[in-house]
Amino acid sequence: MRFRGVDNFRHDQPQRVGLLITNLGTPDAPTPSALRRYLGQFLSDPRVVEAPRLLWWFVLHGVILRIRPRRSAEAYASVWGERGSPLMYHTEDQCKALAARLRDQYGEDLIVDFAMRYGAPSIAARLDRLQQQGVTRLVVVPLYPQYSGSTSASTFDALSADFRRRRWLPELRFVMQYHDFPPYIDAMATRIERHWAEHGRADKLIFSFHGIPKRYLLAGDPYFCQCHKSARLLAERLGLKGGSWMVAFQSLFGREEWLKPYLAERLKTLPGEGTKAVQIFCPGFSADCLETIEEVGVENRDYFLEAGGERYEYISALNAEPAHIDALVALVGKQLQGWDLAGNDRAALATTRERAMSLGAGN
């Protein structure tokens, strides 16, 4: 195996700190061919679908990738804008806002970038770019507040796979979860309170999270518990009383049992129980995407109204709102503790290069 090195490396290269934020990913375009590539990569991840590999390969390539790409392309087309996929441009905006804030705080030797676990820009491509800029210490923040093997651990898998082929590894700090981080709770509360100030409150506030198969929970995945803790802390911060809020899970896929209660099923029964107005917020989503905009914002709205509901509101994700950026800056600040960001004395670097050259180094 050949290991990747650093192009044009020099011994007087300043040693920089990198911050890489990551999210799930998005297709390149709202077309069946682009969706087939994206879903093929996503659904081939053994962290996402824990099933016998050979059997799943036949199901994926023989059934799912023949049917689902066209349906998914139509859904993506409904949310695609001038800047492309919502998840892509919201993540890019978060990256730019973080870079501006952290540059003011830590200087030019902290470099901020973003990557997607599936699709482009890939984690491997962004790691290459960071290393070529002299990053020798790296903080990775997957923008999944609640840990799951299918999200946070999958991101670590991608890092590990890349590192196994890299000659020079950076020091690494990896944020596994921040589901109970107070600034994150405050940022969500601020977003909801602003919505209330503009639109008033509903009968019930629903905290909806992406679902996973129940067997993942039974196998030890902490995601379910962390979702409930985030919801409880947020409800406490908002001063909500029991009965005025609830937790649900969305995006059921396949026939096996997933985490309950299912959002779609509860929305169909709530009007019959006297709940005529609901507001939905998704604490597990750092940025709006197809799932929040189309599934939660449109599809589930129809379920509720058709069942007799009268008012349905989706409260948008935190995206690049100032309170969210404040929370991420605080989270990154904890990770940077102990790393000196002012150690690139140019005279000392020149001396280091001279010594290396005297010992036979090329640059």
TAGIMO-V67690 format. One record per pair of residues at least 24 apart in sequence whose ideal C-beta (glycine too) atoms are under 7 Angstrom apart, sorted by the first residue. I is the first residue (numbers start at 0). J is the second residue. D is the distance in whole Angstrom. If there is no record, write none. Layout:
I_J_D, I_J_D
//
This chain:
2_164_6, 2_165_6, 2_166_4, 3_164_6, 3_165_5, 3_166_6, 4_166_5, 5_130_6, 5_131_6, 5_167_6, 6_131_6, 8_362_6, 9_352_7, 9_362_4, 10_351_5, 10_352_4, 10_355_4, 10_360_6, 10_362_6, 11_348_4, 11_349_5, 11_351_6, 11_352_4, 12_133_5, 13_108_6, 13_133_5, 13_343_4, 13_348_7, 14_133_6, 14_135_5, 14_343_6, 15_108_5, 15_109_7, 15_110_6, 15_132_6, 15_133_5, 15_134_5, 16_108_7, 16_109_5, 16_134_7, 16_136_5, 16_335_7, 16_338_6, 16_340_6, 17_110_5, 17_112_7, 17_129_4, 17_134_4, 17_137_5, 18_101_7, 18_109_7, 18_111_5, 18_138_5, 18_140_7, 18_331_6, 19_112_6, 19_113_7, 19_114_6, 19_125_6, 19_129_7, 19_137_7, 19_139_5, 20_93_7, 20_94_6, 20_97_7, 20_113_5, 20_140_5, 20_142_6, 21_113_7, 21_114_5, 21_115_7, 21_116_6, 21_122_7, 21_139_7, 21_141_5, 21_142_7, 21_154_5, 22_86_6, 22_90_5, 22_115_6, 22_142_5, 22_285_7, 22_286_6, 23_115_7, 23_116_6, 23_117_7, 24_115_4, 24_116_5, 24_117_4, 24_118_4, 25_84_4, 25_86_5, 25_87_5, 25_115_7, 25_118_6, 26_75_6, 26_118_6, 27_118_7, 27_119_7, 29_72_5, 29_75_4, 29_76_4, 29_79_5, 30_72_5, 31_68_4, 31_69_5, 31_72_5, 34_68_4, 34_71_5, 34_72_5, 34_75_7, 35_64_6, 35_68_4, 37_117_6, 37_118_5, 38_64_6, 38_67_6, 38_68_6, 38_71_7, 39_64_6, 40_117_5, 40_118_7, 41_117_5, 44_153_6, 46_148_5, 46_149_5, 46_152_6, 46_153_4, 46_156_6, 47_149_5, 47_153_7, 74_289_6, 74_293_5, 75_289_6, 77_293_6, 78_289_6, 78_292_5, 78_293_6, 85_287_5, 85_288_6, 85_292_6, 86_286_6, 86_288_4, 89_286_4, 89_287_6, 89_318_5, 89_319_7, 90_286_6, 92_318_7, 92_319_4, 93_286_7, 93_319_5, 96_319_5, 96_324_5, 97_324_6, 97_327_6, 97_328_7, 100_324_6, 100_328_5, 101_328_7, 101_331_7, 105_340_5, 106_340_6, 108_340_6, 108_343_6, 109_340_6, 110_134_6, 116_153_6, 116_154_5, 116_157_6, 122_157_5, 122_158_6, 122_161_6, 123_161_5, 126_161_5, 134_169_6, 135_169_5, 135_170_7, 136_169_6, 136_170_4, 136_338_6, 137_169_4, 137_170_7, 137_171_5, 138_172_5, 138_331_6, 138_334_5, 138_335_7, 139_171_7, 139_173_5, 139_174_7, 140_174_5, 140_330_7, 140_331_7, 141_174_7, 142_285_4, 142_286_7, 143_283_7, 144_176_7, 144_177_5, 144_178_5, 144_183_6, 144_229_6, 144_282_7, 144_283_6, 145_176_6, 145_178_5, 145_222_5, 145_225_4, 145_226_5, 145_229_6, 145_283_5, 146_175_5, 146_176_4, 146_221_6, 146_222_6, 146_225_6, 147_211_6, 147_220_6, 147_222_4, 148_215_7, 148_220_5, 149_211_6, 151_175_5, 151_176_6, 172_334_5, 174_330_7, 174_334_7, 176_225_6, 177_330_6, 178_225_4, 178_228_6, 178_229_5, 179_228_6, 179_229_7, 179_232_6, 180_326_7, 180_330_6, 182_325_6, 182_326_4, 182_329_5, 183_326_5, 184_232_5, 184_233_6, 184_236_5, 185_236_7, 185_322_7, 186_317_6, 186_322_4, 186_323_5, 186_325_7, 186_326_4, 187_233_5, 187_282_6, 187_317_7, 188_233_6, 188_236_4, 188_237_5, 189_322_4, 190_314_7, 190_317_6, 190_320_7, 190_322_7, 191_237_6, 191_280_6, 191_314_6, 194_314_5, 198_312_6, 201_276_4, 201_277_5, 201_278_4, 201_310_6, 201_312_7, 202_274_5, 202_275_6, 202_276_5, 202_277_7, 203_243_6, 203_244_7, 203_245_6, 203_274_5, 203_277_5, 204_239_7, 204_243_7, 204_244_5, 204_278_5, 204_280_7, 205_245_6, 205_247_6, 205_277_6, 205_279_5, 206_230_4, 206_233_7, 206_244_7, 206_246_5, 206_280_6, 206_282_6, 207_247_5, 207_248_7, 207_249_5, 207_262_5, 207_279_5, 207_281_5, 207_295_6, 208_248_5, 208_281_7, 208_282_7, 208_283_5, 209_249_6, 209_250_5, 209_283_6, 209_290_7, 210_248_4, 210_249_6, 210_250_5, 210_251_6, 210_257_4, 210_258_5, 211_257_7, 211_258_6, 212_255_6, 212_257_5, 213_256_5, 213_257_6, 213_258_6, 216_258_7, 223_258_6, 226_283_7, 229_282_5, 230_282_7, 233_282_6, 249_294_6, 249_295_6, 250_290_6, 250_294_7, 262_299_6, 263_299_6, 263_302_5, 266_299_6, 266_302_5, 266_303_4, 266_306_7, 267_302_5, 267_306_5, 269_303_7, 269_308_7, 270_303_7, 270_306_5, 270_307_4, 270_308_5, 271_306_7, 271_307_7, 275_308_6, 275_309_4, 275_310_7, 276_309_6, 276_310_4, 277_303_6, 277_308_7, 277_311_6, 278_312_5, 278_314_6, 279_313_5, 279_314_7, 280_314_4, 281_316_6, 284_316_5, 285_316_7, 285_317_6, 286_316_6, 286_318_5, 287_315_6, 287_316_5, 287_318_6, 291_316_6
//
